Amino acid sequence: MTIEEIRNEIDLLDSRIISLIAERQAIAGRMAHEKYLAGLPVRDEGRREALLDRVFNEAVEQNIDPVMVRRIFEILMDMSEERQHECIGEGNLP
């Protein structure tokens, strides 16, 4: 396989990742609505830590850098929280 072919594979995978992030953001919008109706805050520290622990462990099992995977998911969760704040009219509040 050539470098160009491998790069094309990576490009396709990157596009899929972006689509999945967009899907995650859409779900975050739905979550915002449900949290708002239930009177719950956007940030759920227990859920956040449980998710970070889970992805860390899954990364270890997949033999990829768990610290980097955790950082990626911290960013994804920050994006989701920002989206939820936007959906309930709070802008970028922490």
C-alpha positions in Angstrom: 0.0 0.0 0.0 1.3 3.4 -0.9 1.6 6.4 1.5 -1.1 8.2 -0.5 -3.5 5.2 -0.1 -2.8 5.2 3.6 -3.4 8.9 3.8 -6.7 8.5 2.0 -7.7 5.8 4.6 -6.8 8.2 7.4 -8.8 11.1 5.7 -11.9 8.9 5.4 -11.5 7.9 9.1 -11.1 11.5 10.1 -14.4 12.4 8.2 -16.1 9.6 10.1 -14.8 10.9 13.4 -16.1 14.4 12.6 -19.5 13.0 11.8 -19.5 11.1 15.1 -18.6 14.3 17.0 -21.4 16.1 15.2 -23.8 13.3 16.2 -22.5 13.6 19.8 -23.2 17.3 19.8 -26.7 16.8 18.6 -27.3 14.3 21.4 -25.9 16.9 23.8 -28.6 19.3 22.6 -31.3 16.7 23.5 -29.6 16.1 26.8 -29.8 19.8 27.6 -33.5 19.8 27.1 -34.0 16.9 29.4 -31.7 18.3 32.1 -33.6 21.7 31.8 -37.0 20.0 32.3 -35.6 18.0 35.2 -34.0 21.1 36.8 -30.6 19.5 36.7 -27.3 21.3 36.1 -25.4 20.9 32.8 -22.3 19.5 34.5 -22.6 16.2 36.3 -19.2 15.7 37.9 -19.9 12.0 38.8 -20.9 11.1 35.3 -17.9 13.1 33.9 -15.4 11.2 36.1 -17.1 7.8 35.4 -16.8 8.4 31.7 -13.2 9.5 31.9 -12.3 6.4 33.9 -14.2 4.2 31.4 -12.4 5.6 28.4 -9.1 5.5 30.1 -9.6 1.8 30.9 -10.8 1.1 27.3 -7.7 2.8 25.9 -5.5 0.6 28.1 -7.4 -2.5 26.8 -6.9 -1.3 23.2 -3.2 -0.7 23.8 -3.4 3.1 23.0 -2.2 6.0 25.2 -4.9 6.3 27.9 -3.8 9.7 29.0 -4.2 11.1 25.5 -7.6 9.4 25.1 -8.7 10.9 28.4 -7.6 14.3 27.1 -9.6 13.8 23.9 -12.7 12.9 25.9 -12.3 15.9 28.2 -12.4 18.1 25.1 -15.5 16.2 23.8 -17.3 16.7 27.2 -16.3 20.3 27.3 -17.9 20.7 23.8 -21.0 18.9 25.0 -21.3 21.1 28.0 -20.9 24.2 26.0 -23.6 23.0 23.5 -25.9 22.3 26.4 -25.4 25.8 27.8 -26.2 27.2 24.4 -29.3 25.1 24.1 -30.7 26.4 27.4 -29.7 30.0 26.7 -26.7 30.3 29.0 -24.0 30.8 26.5 -20.6 29.7 27.6 -21.1 29.6 31.3 -18.9 27.2 33.3 
